Amino acid sequence: MTTKTFTLQRICNFAGTTFDPNSDEQVSEVLRNKFNIFLPQRRRMDEAMEAVASDHDIISLILQYRSMA
């Protein structure tokens, strides 16, 4: 199992649902509906998530996943 696949499984297990961590729309929806996390306004989704990553484990996992090749 690749690291990226493992990270994706961890994200989906944490969220309790399957979604695409590369989709800004799906990430925003999961964070809002499952975790009641509202991201600050930024130009890019990654910037918004980085602003609050230390407060929420799932956001750190999503950023980690997005940074993998």
Distance bins in CASP14 RR format, pairs under 12 A and 6 or more apart:
PFRMAT RR
TARGET T0000
AUTHOR 0000-0000-0000
RMODE 2
METHOD distances of the structure
MODEL  1
1 7 0 0 0 0 0 1 0 0 0 0 0
1 8 0 0 0 0 0 1 0 0 0 0 0
1 9 0 0 0 0 1 0 0 0 0 0 0
1 10 0 0 0 0 0 1 0 0 0 0 0
2 8 0 0 0 0 1 0 0 0 0 0 0
2 9 0 0 0 0 0 1 0 0 0 0 0
2 65 0 0 0 0 0 1 0 0 0 0 0
2 68 0 0 0 0 1 0 0 0 0 0 0
2 69 0 0 0 0 0 1 0 0 0 0 0
3 9 0 0 0 0 0 1 0 0 0 0 0
3 10 0 0 0 0 0 1 0 0 0 0 0
3 61 0 0 0 0 0 1 0 0 0 0 0
3 64 0 0 0 0 1 0 0 0 0 0 0
3 65 0 0 0 0 1 0 0 0 0 0 0
3 67 0 0 0 0 0 1 0 0 0 0 0
3 68 1 0 0 1 0 0 0 0 0 0 0
3 69 0 0 0 0 0 1 0 0 0 0 0
4 10 0 0 0 0 0 1 0 0 0 0 0
4 11 0 0 0 0 0 1 0 0 0 0 0
4 21 0 0 0 0 1 0 0 0 0 0 0
4 22 0 0 0 0 0 1 0 0 0 0 0
4 61 0 0 0 0 0 1 0 0 0 0 0
4 64 0 0 0 0 1 0 0 0 0 0 0
4 65 1 0 0 1 0 0 0 0 0 0 0
4 66 0 0 0 0 0 1 0 0 0 0 0
4 67 0 0 0 0 1 0 0 0 0 0 0
4 68 1 0 1 0 0 0 0 0 0 0 0
4 69 1 0 0 1 0 0 0 0 0 0 0
5 11 0 0 0 0 0 1 0 0 0 0 0
5 12 0 0 0 0 0 1 0 0 0 0 0
5 21 0 0 0 0 0 1 0 0 0 0 0
5 65 0 0 0 0 1 0 0 0 0 0 0
5 68 0 0 0 0 1 0 0 0 0 0 0
6 12 0 0 0 0 0 1 0 0 0 0 0
6 13 0 0 0 0 0 1 0 0 0 0 0
6 61 0 0 0 0 0 1 0 0 0 0 0
6 64 0 0 0 0 0 1 0 0 0 0 0
6 65 0 0 0 0 1 0 0 0 0 0 0
6 68 0 0 0 0 0 1 0 0 0 0 0
7 13 0 0 0 0 0 1 0 0 0 0 0
7 14 0 0 0 0 0 1 0 0 0 0 0
7 21 0 0 0 0 1 0 0 0 0 0 0
7 22 0 0 0 0 0 1 0 0 0 0 0
7 58 0 0 0 0 0 1 0 0 0 0 0
7 60 0 0 0 0 0 1 0 0 0 0 0
7 61 1 0 0 1 0 0 0 0 0 0 0
7 62 0 0 0 0 1 0 0 0 0 0 0
7 63 0 0 0 0 0 1 0 0 0 0 0
7 64 1 0 1 0 0 0 0 0 0 0 0
7 65 1 0 1 0 0 0 0 0 0 0 0
7 66 0 0 0 0 1 0 0 0 0 0 0
7 67 0 0 0 0 1 0 0 0 0 0 0
7 68 1 0 0 1 0 0 0 0 0 0 0
8 14 0 0 0 0 0 1 0 0 0 0 0
8 15 0 0 0 0 0 1 0 0 0 0 0
8 18 0 0 0 0 1 0 0 0 0 0 0
8 19 0 0 0 0 1 0 0 0 0 0 0
8 20 0 0 0 0 1 0 0 0 0 0 0
8 21 1 0 0 1 0 0 0 0 0 0 0
8 22 0 0 0 0 1 0 0 0 0 0 0
8 61 0 0 0 0 1 0 0 0 0 0 0
8 62 0 0 0 0 1 0 0 0 0 0 0
8 64 0 0 0 0 0 1 0 0 0 0 0
8 65 1 0 0 1 0 0 0 0 0 0 0
8 66 0 0 0 0 0 1 0 0 0 0 0
8 68 0 0 0 0 1 0 0 0 0 0 0
9 15 0 0 0 0 0 1 0 0 0 0 0
9 16 0 0 0 0 0 1 0 0 0 0 0
9 18 0 0 0 0 1 0 0 0 0 0 0
9 21 0 0 0 0 0 1 0 0 0 0 0
9 61 0 0 0 0 0 1 0 0 0 0 0
9 65 0 0 0 0 0 1 0 0 0 0 0
10 16 0 0 0 0 0 1 0 0 0 0 0
10 21 0 0 0 0 0 1 0 0 0 0 0
10 57 0 0 0 0 1 0 0 0 0 0 0
10 58 0 0 0 0 1 0 0 0 0 0 0
10 60 0 0 0 0 0 1 0 0 0 0 0
10 61 1 0 1 0 0 0 0 0 0 0 0
10 62 0 0 0 0 0 1 0 0 0 0 0
10 64 0 0 0 0 1 0 0 0 0 0 0
10 65 0 0 0 0 1 0 0 0 0 0 0
11 17 0 0 0 0 1 0 0 0 0 0 0
11 18 0 0 0 0 1 0 0 0 0 0 0
11 19 0 0 0 0 1 0 0 0 0 0 0
11 20 0 0 0 0 1 0 0 0 0 0 0
11 21 1 0 1 0 0 0 0 0 0 0 0
11 22 0 0 0 0 0 1 0 0 0 0 0
11 26 0 0 0 0 0 1 0 0 0 0 0
11 27 0 0 0 0 1 0 0 0 0 0 0
11 30 0 0 0 0 1 0 0 0 0 0 0
11 31 0 0 0 0 0 1 0 0 0 0 0
11 34 0 0 0 0 0 1 0 0 0 0 0
11 35 0 0 0 0 0 1 0 0 0 0 0
11 56 0 0 0 0 0 1 0 0 0 0 0
11 57 0 0 0 0 1 0 0 0 0 0 0
11 58 1 0 0 1 0 0 0 0 0 0 0
11 59 0 0 0 0 1 0 0 0 0 0 0
11 60 0 0 0 0 0 1 0 0 0 0 0
11 61 1 0 1 0 0 0 0 0 0 0 0
11 62 1 0 0 1 0 0 0 0 0 0 0
11 63 0 0 0 0 0 1 0 0 0 0 0
11 64 0 0 0 0 1 0 0 0 0 0 0
11 65 1 0 0 1 0 0 0 0 0 0 0
11 66 0 0 0 0 0 1 0 0 0 0 0
11 68 0 0 0 0 0 1 0 0 0 0 0
12 18 1 0 1 0 0 0 0 0 0 0 0
12 19 1 0 0 1 0 0 0 0 0 0 0
12 20 0 0 0 0 1 0 0 0 0 0 0
12 21 0 0 0 0 1 0 0 0 0 0 0
12 26 0 0 0 0 0 1 0 0 0 0 0
12 30 0 0 0 0 1 0 0 0 0 0 0
12 34 0 0 0 0 0 1 0 0 0 0 0
12 58 0 0 0 0 0 1 0 0 0 0 0
12 61 0 0 0 0 1 0 0 0 0 0 0
12 62 0 0 0 0 0 1 0 0 0 0 0
12 65 0 0 0 0 0 1 0 0 0 0 0
13 19 0 0 0 0 0 1 0 0 0 0 0
13 57 0 0 0 0 0 1 0 0 0 0 0
13 58 0 0 0 0 0 1 0 0 0 0 0
13 61 0 0 0 0 1 0 0 0 0 0 0
14 21 0 0 0 0 0 1 0 0 0 0 0
14 30 0 0 0 0 1 0 0 0 0 0 0
14 31 0 0 0 0 0 1 0 0 0 0 0
14 34 0 0 0 0 1 0 0 0 0 0 0
14 35 0 0 0 0 1 0 0 0 0 0 0
14 56 0 0 0 0 1 0 0 0 0 0 0
14 57 1 0 0 1 0 0 0 0 0 0 0
14 58 1 0 1 0 0 0 0 0 0 0 0
14 59 0 0 0 0 0 1 0 0 0 0 0
14 60 0 0 0 0 0 1 0 0 0 0 0
14 61 1 0 0 1 0 0 0 0 0 0 0
14 62 0 0 0 0 1 0 0 0 0 0 0
14 65 0 0 0 0 0 1 0 0 0 0 0
15 21 0 0 0 0 1 0 0 0 0 0 0
15 26 0 0 0 0 0 1 0 0 0 0 0
15 27 0 0 0 0 1 0 0 0 0 0 0
15 29 0 0 0 0 0 1 0 0 0 0 0
15 30 1 0 1 0 0 0 0 0 0 0 0
15 31 0 0 0 0 1 0 0 0 0 0 0
15 32 0 0 0 0 0 1 0 0 0 0 0
15 33 0 0 0 0 1 0 0 0 0 0 0
15 34 1 0 1 0 0 0 0 0 0 0 0
15 35 1 0 0 1 0 0 0 0 0 0 0
15 37 0 0 0 0 0 1 0 0 0 0 0
15 56 0 0 0 0 0 1 0 0 0 0 0
15 57 0 0 0 0 0 1 0 0 0 0 0
15 58 1 0 0 1 0 0 0 0 0 0 0
15 59 0 0 0 0 0 1 0 0 0 0 0
15 61 0 0 0 0 1 0 0 0 0 0 0
15 62 0 0 0 0 1 0 0 0 0 0 0
15 65 0 0 0 0 0 1 0 0 0 0 0
16 30 0 0 0 0 1 0 0 0 0 0 0
16 33 0 0 0 0 0 1 0 0 0 0 0
16 34 1 0 0 1 0 0 0 0 0 0 0
16 35 0 0 0 0 0 1 0 0 0 0 0
16 58 0 0 0 0 0 1 0 0 0 0 0
17 26 0 0 0 0 1 0 0 0 0 0 0
17 27 0 0 0 0 0 1 0 0 0 0 0
17 29 0 0 0 0 1 0 0 0 0 0 0
17 30 1 0 0 1 0 0 0 0 0 0 0
17 31 0 0 0 0 0 1 0 0 0 0 0
17 33 0 0 0 0 1 0 0 0 0 0 0
17 34 1 0 0 1 0 0 0 0 0 0 0
17 35 0 0 0 0 0 1 0 0 0 0 0
17 58 0 0 0 0 0 1 0 0 0 0 0
18 26 0 0 0 0 1 0 0 0 0 0 0
18 30 0 0 0 0 1 0 0 0 0 0 0
19 25 0 0 0 0 1 0 0 0 0 0 0
19 26 1 0 1 0 0 0 0 0 0 0 0
19 27 1 0 0 1 0 0 0 0 0 0 0
19 28 0 0 0 0 0 1 0 0 0 0 0
19 29 1 0 0 1 0 0 0 0 0 0 0
19 30 1 0 1 0 0 0 0 0 0 0 0
19 31 0 0 0 0 0 1 0 0 0 0 0
19 33 0 0 0 0 0 1 0 0 0 0 0
19 34 0 0 0 0 1 0 0 0 0 0 0
19 58 0 0 0 0 0 1 0 0 0 0 0
19 62 0 0 0 0 1 0 0 0 0 0 0
19 65 0 0 0 0 0 1 0 0 0 0 0
20 26 1 0 1 0 0 0 0 0 0 0 0
20 27 0 0 0 0 1 0 0 0 0 0 0
20 28 0 0 0 0 0 1 0 0 0 0 0
20 29 0 0 0 0 0 1 0 0 0 0 0
20 30 0 0 0 0 1 0 0 0 0 0 0
20 62 0 0 0 0 0 1 0 0 0 0 0
20 65 0 0 0 0 1 0 0 0 0 0 0
20 66 0 0 0 0 0 1 0 0 0 0 0
21 27 1 0 0 1 0 0 0 0 0 0 0
21 28 0 0 0 0 0 1 0 0 0 0 0
21 29 0 0 0 0 0 1 0 0 0 0 0
21 30 0 0 0 0 1 0 0 0 0 0 0
21 31 0 0 0 0 0 1 0 0 0 0 0
21 45 0 0 0 0 0 1 0 0 0 0 0
21 46 0 0 0 0 0 1 0 0 0 0 0
21 49 0 0 0 0 0 1 0 0 0 0 0
21 58 0 0 0 0 1 0 0 0 0 0 0
21 59 0 0 0 0 0 1 0 0 0 0 0
21 60 0 0 0 0 0 1 0 0 0 0 0
21 61 0 0 0 0 1 0 0 0 0 0 0
21 62 1 0 1 0 0 0 0 0 0 0 0
21 63 0 0 0 0 1 0 0 0 0 0 0
21 64 0 0 0 0 1 0 0 0 0 0 0
21 65 1 0 1 0 0 0 0 0 0 0 0
21 66 1 0 0 1 0 0 0 0 0 0 0
21 67 0 0 0 0 0 1 0 0 0 0 0
21 68 0 0 0 0 0 1 0 0 0 0 0
22 45 0 0 0 0 1 0 0 0 0 0 0
22 46 0 0 0 0 0 1 0 0 0 0 0
22 62 0 0 0 0 1 0 0 0 0 0 0
22 63 0 0 0 0 0 1 0 0 0 0 0
22 65 1 0 0 1 0 0 0 0 0 0 0
22 66 1 0 0 1 0 0 0 0 0 0 0
22 67 0 0 0 0 0 1 0 0 0 0 0
22 68 0 0 0 0 0 1 0 0 0 0 0
23 29 0 0 0 0 1 0 0 0 0 0 0
23 30 0 0 0 0 1 0 0 0 0 0 0
23 31 0 0 0 0 0 1 0 0 0 0 0
23 45 0 0 0 0 1 0 0 0 0 0 0
23 62 0 0 0 0 0 1 0 0 0 0 0
23 65 0 0 0 0 0 1 0 0 0 0 0
23 66 0 0 0 0 0 1 0 0 0 0 0
24 30 0 0 0 0 0 1 0 0 0 0 0
24 31 0 0 0 0 0 1 0 0 0 0 0
24 39 0 0 0 0 1 0 0 0 0 0 0
24 42 0 0 0 0 0 1 0 0 0 0 0
24 43 0 0 0 0 0 1 0 0 0 0 0
24 44 0 0 0 0 1 0 0 0 0 0 0
24 45 1 0 1 0 0 0 0 0 0 0 0
24 46 0 0 0 0 1 0 0 0 0 0 0
24 47 0 0 0 0 0 1 0 0 0 0 0
24 48 0 0 0 0 1 0 0 0 0 0 0
24 49 0 0 0 0 1 0 0 0 0 0 0
24 62 0 0 0 0 0 1 0 0 0 0 0
24 66 0 0 0 0 0 1 0 0 0 0 0
25 31 0 0 0 0 0 1 0 0 0 0 0
25 32 0 0 0 0 0 1 0 0 0 0 0
25 45 0 0 0 0 1 0 0 0 0 0 0
26 32 0 0 0 0 0 1 0 0 0 0 0
26 33 0 0 0 0 0 1 0 0 0 0 0
26 34 0 0 0 0 0 1 0 0 0 0 0
26 45 0 0 0 0 0 1 0 0 0 0 0
26 62 0 0 0 0 0 1 0 0 0 0 0
27 33 0 0 0 0 0 1 0 0 0 0 0
27 34 0 0 0 0 0 1 0 0 0 0 0
27 35 0 0 0 0 0 1 0 0 0 0 0
27 37 0 0 0 0 0 1 0 0 0 0 0
27 39 0 0 0 0 1 0 0 0 0 0 0
27 45 1 0 0 1 0 0 0 0 0 0 0
27 46 0 0 0 0 1 0 0 0 0 0 0
27 48 0 0 0 0 1 0 0 0 0 0 0
27 49 1 0 0 1 0 0 0 0 0 0 0
27 56 0 0 0 0 0 1 0 0 0 0 0
27 58 0 0 0 0 1 0 0 0 0 0 0
27 59 0 0 0 0 1 0 0 0 0 0 0
27 61 0 0 0 0 0 1 0 0 0 0 0
27 62 1 0 0 1 0 0 0 0 0 0 0
27 63 0 0 0 0 0 1 0 0 0 0 0
27 65 0 0 0 0 0 1 0 0 0 0 0
27 66 0 0 0 0 1 0 0 0 0 0 0
28 34 0 0 0 0 0 1 0 0 0 0 0
28 35 0 0 0 0 0 1 0 0 0 0 0
28 37 0 0 0 0 1 0 0 0 0 0 0
28 38 0 0 0 0 1 0 0 0 0 0 0
28 39 1 0 0 1 0 0 0 0 0 0 0
28 41 0 0 0 0 0 1 0 0 0 0 0
28 42 0 0 0 0 0 1 0 0 0 0 0
28 45 1 0 0 1 0 0 0 0 0 0 0
28 48 0 0 0 0 1 0 0 0 0 0 0
28 49 0 0 0 0 1 0 0 0 0 0 0
28 59 0 0 0 0 0 1 0 0 0 0 0
28 62 0 0 0 0 0 1 0 0 0 0 0
29 35 0 0 0 0 0 1 0 0 0 0 0
29 37 0 0 0 0 0 1 0 0 0 0 0
29 38 0 0 0 0 0 1 0 0 0 0 0
29 39 0 0 0 0 0 1 0 0 0 0 0
29 45 0 0 0 0 0 1 0 0 0 0 0
30 36 0 0 0 0 0 1 0 0 0 0 0
30 37 0 0 0 0 1 0 0 0 0 0 0
30 39 0 0 0 0 0 1 0 0 0 0 0
30 49 0 0 0 0 0 1 0 0 0 0 0
30 56 0 0 0 0 0 1 0 0 0 0 0
30 58 0 0 0 0 1 0 0 0 0 0 0
30 59 0 0 0 0 0 1 0 0 0 0 0
30 61 0 0 0 0 0 1 0 0 0 0 0
30 62 0 0 0 0 1 0 0 0 0 0 0
31 37 1 0 1 0 0 0 0 0 0 0 0
31 38 1 0 0 1 0 0 0 0 0 0 0
31 39 1 0 0 1 0 0 0 0 0 0 0
31 40 0 0 0 0 0 1 0 0 0 0 0
31 45 0 0 0 0 0 1 0 0 0 0 0
31 48 0 0 0 0 1 0 0 0 0 0 0
31 49 0 0 0 0 1 0 0 0 0 0 0
31 52 0 0 0 0 1 0 0 0 0 0 0
31 53 0 0 0 0 0 1 0 0 0 0 0
31 55 0 0 0 0 0 1 0 0 0 0 0
31 56 1 0 0 1 0 0 0 0 0 0 0
31 57 0 0 0 0 0 1 0 0 0 0 0
31 58 1 0 0 1 0 0 0 0 0 0 0
31 59 1 0 0 1 0 0 0 0 0 0 0
31 61 0 0 0 0 0 1 0 0 0 0 0
31 62 0 0 0 0 1 0 0 0 0 0 0
32 38 1 0 0 1 0 0 0 0 0 0 0
32 39 0 0 0 0 1 0 0 0 0 0 0
34 56 0 0 0 0 0 1 0 0 0 0 0
34 58 0 0 0 0 1 0 0 0 0 0 0
35 52 0 0 0 0 0 1 0 0 0 0 0
35 55 0 0 0 0 0 1 0 0 0 0 0
35 56 1 0 0 1 0 0 0 0 0 0 0
35 57 0 0 0 0 1 0 0 0 0 0 0
35 58 1 0 0 1 0 0 0 0 0 0 0
35 59 0 0 0 0 1 0 0 0 0 0 0
35 62 0 0 0 0 0 1 0 0 0 0 0
36 56 0 0 0 0 0 1 0 0 0 0 0
36 58 0 0 0 0 0 1 0 0 0 0 0
37 48 0 0 0 0 0 1 0 0 0 0 0
37 49 0 0 0 0 1 0 0 0 0 0 0
37 51 0 0 0 0 0 1 0 0 0 0 0
37 52 1 0 0 1 0 0 0 0 0 0 0
37 53 0 0 0 0 0 1 0 0 0 0 0
37 55 0 0 0 0 1 0 0 0 0 0 0
37 56 1 0 1 0 0 0 0 0 0 0 0
37 57 0 0 0 0 0 1 0 0 0 0 0
37 58 0 0 0 0 1 0 0 0 0 0 0
37 59 1 0 0 1 0 0 0 0 0 0 0
37 62 0 0 0 0 0 1 0 0 0 0 0
38 48 0 0 0 0 1 0 0 0 0 0 0
38 49 0 0 0 0 0 1 0 0 0 0 0
38 51 0 0 0 0 0 1 0 0 0 0 0
38 52 0 0 0 0 1 0 0 0 0 0 0
38 55 0 0 0 0 0 1 0 0 0 0 0
38 56 0 0 0 0 0 1 0 0 0 0 0
38 59 0 0 0 0 0 1 0 0 0 0 0
39 45 1 0 0 1 0 0 0 0 0 0 0
39 46 0 0 0 0 0 1 0 0 0 0 0
39 47 0 0 0 0 1 0 0 0 0 0 0
39 48 1 0 1 0 0 0 0 0 0 0 0
39 49 1 0 0 1 0 0 0 0 0 0 0
39 50 0 0 0 0 1 0 0 0 0 0 0
39 51 1 0 0 1 0 0 0 0 0 0 0
39 52 1 0 0 1 0 0 0 0 0 0 0
39 53 0 0 0 0 0 1 0 0 0 0 0
39 55 0 0 0 0 0 1 0 0 0 0 0
39 56 0 0 0 0 1 0 0 0 0 0 0
39 59 0 0 0 0 1 0 0 0 0 0 0
39 62 0 0 0 0 0 1 0 0 0 0 0
39 63 0 0 0 0 0 1 0 0 0 0 0
40 47 0 0 0 0 1 0 0 0 0 0 0
40 48 1 0 1 0 0 0 0 0 0 0 0
40 49 0 0 0 0 1 0 0 0 0 0 0
40 50 0 0 0 0 0 1 0 0 0 0 0
40 51 1 0 1 0 0 0 0 0 0 0 0
40 52 1 0 0 1 0 0 0 0 0 0 0
40 53 0 0 0 0 0 1 0 0 0 0 0
40 55 0 0 0 0 0 1 0 0 0 0 0
40 59 0 0 0 0 0 1 0 0 0 0 0
41 47 0 0 0 0 1 0 0 0 0 0 0
41 48 1 0 0 1 0 0 0 0 0 0 0
41 51 0 0 0 0 1 0 0 0 0 0 0
42 48 1 1 0 0 0 0 0 0 0 0 0
42 49 0 0 0 0 1 0 0 0 0 0 0
42 50 0 0 0 0 1 0 0 0 0 0 0
42 51 1 0 0 1 0 0 0 0 0 0 0
42 52 0 0 0 0 0 1 0 0 0 0 0
43 50 0 0 0 0 0 1 0 0 0 0 0
43 51 0 0 0 0 0 1 0 0 0 0 0
44 50 0 0 0 0 1 0 0 0 0 0 0
44 51 0 0 0 0 0 1 0 0 0 0 0
44 63 0 0 0 0 0 1 0 0 0 0 0
44 66 0 0 0 0 0 1 0 0 0 0 0
45 51 0 0 0 0 0 1 0 0 0 0 0
45 52 0 0 0 0 0 1 0 0 0 0 0
45 59 0 0 0 0 0 1 0 0 0 0 0
45 62 0 0 0 0 1 0 0 0 0 0 0
45 63 0 0 0 0 1 0 0 0 0 0 0
45 66 0 0 0 0 1 0 0 0 0 0 0
46 52 0 0 0 0 0 1 0 0 0 0 0
46 53 0 0 0 0 1 0 0 0 0 0 0
46 59 0 0 0 0 0 1 0 0 0 0 0
46 62 0 0 0 0 1 0 0 0 0 0 0
46 63 1 0 0 1 0 0 0 0 0 0 0
46 64 0 0 0 0 0 1 0 0 0 0 0
46 65 0 0 0 0 0 1 0 0 0 0 0
46 66 1 0 0 1 0 0 0 0 0 0 0
46 67 0 0 0 0 1 0 0 0 0 0 0
47 53 0 0 0 0 0 1 0 0 0 0 0
47 59 0 0 0 0 0 1 0 0 0 0 0
47 63 0 0 0 0 0 1 0 0 0 0 0
47 66 0 0 0 0 0 1 0 0 0 0 0
48 56 0 0 0 0 0 1 0 0 0 0 0
48 59 0 0 0 0 1 0 0 0 0 0 0
48 62 0 0 0 0 0 1 0 0 0 0 0
48 63 0 0 0 0 0 1 0 0 0 0 0
49 55 0 0 0 0 0 1 0 0 0 0 0
49 56 0 0 0 0 1 0 0 0 0 0 0
49 58 0 0 0 0 1 0 0 0 0 0 0
49 59 1 0 1 0 0 0 0 0 0 0 0
49 60 0 0 0 0 1 0 0 0 0 0 0
49 61 0 0 0 0 0 1 0 0 0 0 0
49 62 1 0 0 1 0 0 0 0 0 0 0
49 63 1 0 1 0 0 0 0 0 0 0 0
49 64 0 0 0 0 0 1 0 0 0 0 0
49 65 0 0 0 0 0 1 0 0 0 0 0
49 66 0 0 0 0 1 0 0 0 0 0 0
49 67 0 0 0 0 0 1 0 0 0 0 0
50 56 0 0 0 0 0 1 0 0 0 0 0
50 59 0 0 0 0 1 0 0 0 0 0 0
50 60 0 0 0 0 1 0 0 0 0 0 0
50 62 0 0 0 0 0 1 0 0 0 0 0
50 63 1 0 0 1 0 0 0 0 0 0 0
50 64 0 0 0 0 0 1 0 0 0 0 0
50 66 0 0 0 0 0 1 0 0 0 0 0
50 67 0 0 0 0 0 1 0 0 0 0 0
51 59 0 0 0 0 1 0 0 0 0 0 0
51 63 0 0 0 0 0 1 0 0 0 0 0
52 58 0 0 0 0 0 1 0 0 0 0 0
52 59 1 0 0 1 0 0 0 0 0 0 0
52 60 0 0 0 0 1 0 0 0 0 0 0
52 62 0 0 0 0 0 1 0 0 0 0 0
52 63 0 0 0 0 0 1 0 0 0 0 0
53 59 1 0 1 0 0 0 0 0 0 0 0
53 60 1 0 1 0 0 0 0 0 0 0 0
53 61 0 0 0 0 1 0 0 0 0 0 0
53 62 0 0 0 0 1 0 0 0 0 0 0
53 63 1 0 1 0 0 0 0 0 0 0 0
53 64 0 0 0 0 1 0 0 0 0 0 0
53 66 0 0 0 0 0 1 0 0 0 0 0
53 67 0 0 0 0 0 1 0 0 0 0 0
54 60 1 0 0 1 0 0 0 0 0 0 0
54 63 0 0 0 0 0 1 0 0 0 0 0
56 62 0 0 0 0 1 0 0 0 0 0 0
56 63 0 0 0 0 0 1 0 0 0 0 0
57 63 0 0 0 0 0 1 0 0 0 0 0
57 64 0 0 0 0 0 1 0 0 0 0 0
58 64 0 0 0 0 0 1 0 0 0 0 0
58 65 0 0 0 0 0 1 0 0 0 0 0
59 65 0 0 0 0 0 1 0 0 0 0 0
59 66 0 0 0 0 0 1 0 0 0 0 0
60 66 0 0 0 0 0 1 0 0 0 0 0
60 67 0 0 0 0 0 1 0 0 0 0 0
61 67 0 0 0 0 0 1 0 0 0 0 0
61 68 0 0 0 0 0 1 0 0 0 0 0
62 68 0 0 0 0 0 1 0 0 0 0 0
END
